[in-house]
Amino acid sequence: MMLGPEFEDSIQECERFVSFKTVTRAQITSVCKPRFDKQRER
């Protein structure tokens, strides 16, 4: 899956509530992407 720069910035924000050292990039994506999608709906 290709992620745009907007999503990449959001990944960095997401790292604040997900322990980056204990999860993989794929897990961060699965956890965080739904949150970003909800933010876009506002």
ABEGO torsion letter per residue (X at the ends): XBBBAAAAAAAAAAAAABBAAABBAAAAAAAAAAAAAAAAAX
